[in-house]
């Protein structure tokens, strides 16, 4: 269930669902998703579904990973990307394959430690991780060409908006239990932002603080 043919079937399904960026599809095909989940679930690794990774968190379904990455890169390449919510590290790996440098934040230290080992296993040397509250972003490394948030706040955190470079874009699910929307926000000027609402989604909530 972890063969090249299985991965090819997954990318074919994603293409049928509307993912058109061939570089994103190639990254999905070449990334071994089974190493990002518990061995007991590895037979489901290449299903287009989210799966539990512990601590009430999930690895996002491949379509959502591909869609958010495609949206982030639609305006052109990103040299510096902030990821809020490392989780298993799967989205991190896809971003690392397609961007210059990934700065990834995770509030749950055991998840971060596992993800760090996976980055080392895959020989991604362009990823820097930090155990931190995602609401705060990473001011010391700002500005970012792109920010991707893998959990849903009730509203868009202003700290993240302010860490976007001019011309940068933020891809983020927003909303609570009443419903969530995937948004892409472009920074056009110091205090000028353009927001697109793209589709309804369902993510775990973005939570403040850290877990050691």
Secondary structure as UniProt FT lines:
FT   HELIX           4..16
FT   TURN            17..18
FT   HELIX           22..30
FT   HELIX           33..36
FT   HELIX           39..44
FT   TURN            45..46
FT   STRAND          51..54
FT   TURN            55..56
FT   STRAND          57..59
FT   HELIX           62..73
FT   TURN            74..75
FT   STRAND          80..84
FT   TURN            87..88
FT   HELIX           90..98
FT   STRAND          101..106
FT   HELIX           109..121
FT   TURN            122..123
FT   STRAND          127..131
FT   HELIX           134..136
FT   HELIX           139..141
FT   STRAND          144..153
FT   HELIX           158..162
FT   STRAND          164..176
FT   TURN            177..178
FT   STRAND          179..189
FT   TURN            190..191
FT   STRAND          192..201
//
